[in-house]
Amino acid sequence: MKRVYLIRHGLPDFPQGQRMCLGRTDLPLGVTGLEQARAMAASLPPVSAVFSSPLQRALQTAQAIGNPIIVEGLQELSAGYWDGLLFSEIQQRYPALYAARGITPGLPLPNGESDESGLLRFCQAMEQAAGMASGDFAVVSHGGVIRLFLRHLGGHPRKPAYTEVVPLLYENGNFILQEEMPHA
C-alpha cells in the first residue's frame, strides 16, 4: 500500500490580476502561489517521489516538494477556444454556452477536450506514477482533471482549492479516496 498526495497547483500569476480560463495556457505561479506551495510542502509528509504536470504552475508547485518527474498525462483539460481568455471575454463571445456551463459544468468547450478523454488520460498518468514510485508519493496537477478523478473515485466532484492536498491510498492497482486534509 502506498499513500498518495494529490495536489492542485498554487495560484497562477494571472496577467493584470484578471482570472482567465486556464487549460493548457502555461502561466507560472505568482508570489501568492509560490508562498502557498512552500507552506503546503512544509506540511506534507515525506514522499519517495513527486510527479508533476509539465505546465509551469504545477511544476513550480512540485519543485517546492522535491525534484519532480514530469508526466505528460497530468496536464489540465484542454479548454479549446476558451483557453487563455478572460472570463468576461468568454461571456461576451459565447453567452449561451457560458450560461449553460454555469448550470452543467461538464458541457464540452468549443474545440476542447472531453471530460471522458481527459479522465482516461489522467487515470493512465496516475497509474504510470504509481508504478514508478517506490513508496508514498505526491502528484501535482490541475483542478479540472482532479475534479474528474475525484468523481471517478466516488468522491465529491469539486475542484480543490489551490495547493489543497487530497490524500489517497494506492493498493492492489486501485486508488482509494481518503478523508481530505486541510490545505495550507
N, C-alpha and C positions, 0 to 999 in steps of 0.2 A: 504494500500500500504506500502511495506517495501523497503527500499534501501538495496541493496546487493553489497558488495565489494568483487569481485572475484579476488584473488591474487595468482600469481605464487610465489613459494618459492624463497629464496635467493640463491646465488651462493654456490654450494656444495664444500666441501673440497676434490677435486679430488686428488688421490694419485699421488705424484710427479708432481702435477700440470697438468697432462695429461687428457684431456677430454675423457670421455667414454660414452657409451650408458647406460643411466640410465632408467630403467623401475622400477623394484622392488628392485634393488640394494639399500641398505639403508645407504647412506652416510650422515654424519652430515654437517652442514654449516661450511664453512671456515671463516676466520677472515673477509674477504670482505663481505661474505653472512650475517654474524651477523650485520655488520655495515649497510648493505642495509636494513635488517629487522628493525633495530631501527629507521632509517631515515623514512622508509615507515610508520611505526606505529605512529611516531610523527606527520605525516601529515594527518593521517586518521581521519575522523570524529568519534565521539563516536558511539559505537555499543552495542547492548544488548547481543550479543553472538558472539563467534568466533568458527568456526568449522574447523577441520583440518584432512588431511590425516594422517594415523599413521606413515608414513615414517619420519625419523628424520629431514630431510631438511625442510619439510613442518611444522612439529610440532614445531621446534625451531623458525621458522618464525612466526607462530601463537602465540607463547609464548611472542613475543615482543609486541603483541597487547593486550593480556589478558590471561585468563585461558581457553585454548581451549578444546572443546568437540571433541573427535575423532570419525570420521565417516569413516568406512572401505571403502565404495564405492568411496571415494575421491582419492584413490590411483592412481598412474600413470598406464598407459597401461603396461601390461607385455611384455617385449621385447624378451621373449623366449630365444633361444640360444645366442642371441646377448647381453643379459643383463650382464652388468659388463665388457664387452670387450672394449678395446681401439678402436677408430675408425680405426686406422691403422691395427689392428688385424682383424677387420670385413672386411676391404677392401681386405686383403690377403686371408681370409678363404672363403668369399662369394663375389668374384669380380663381377659376373654378377648381382646378386641381389642388391649389394651395388650401382652399376651404375644405375640400373633400378629405385631404390628408389630415386635417385637424380632427376629423371625426374617425377616419380609418387610416391610421399611420402606415400600414403596410402596402398601401396602393403604390404601384410601380411609378418610378420617376421617368420622365422622357429620356430615353437612351441610357437609363440607369440599370444597375444590376438588380436582379430579382432577389427577394428575401431567400427563396429556396436555393438559388445558386450561391449566394453569399454564405448561407449557413453550411452548405455542403463543403465549400472551400475552407471555411473556418474550422469545421469539425476535423477535416483531414489535417489541417495545420496543427491542431491541438493534439491529435494522435501522433503526429511526427515529433512534436516537442516531448510528449510523454515517453516516446521510445528512445529519445536521445538523453533524457535526464537520468542520472544515476540515483537520485534521491528526490527530496522535495524540490519544487521548482516554481518560478514565477513566470507569468506570461503578461506582457504589456500590450494592450491592443486598444480598440476604439469602441465607443458607446453603442453604435448601431449593431455591430456584429456580436458584441457581448449581450445585448438585449435579446437577439435572436437565439443565442446559445442558452441563455438562462431559461427562455421559454421552452426550448428543446429539452432541457433537463427537468422540466416540470416546475420551475420557479416562476416568480412574478416577472412578467415580461416588461421590465423597465430599464431605462438607460441609467447605469450607475453614475454617480457624481464623479467629478474629476478626481483622480487618484484614489478612488474607492477600491478597496480590496474585497473581492468575493472569494471566500475560501471554498475549495472543492477537495474531494478525495479522488484519486485515480487508483482503481483496484480491478483486477481481472478484466482489463480492457474497457472499463466503464468509468465515466466521470460522474461523481455524485455531489450534488449541491449540499453544502453545509450551511449552518447559520451564518449570516453575513456579519462581517466585522465592521465596527465603526471606522471611518476613514479619517486621515489626518486633515 
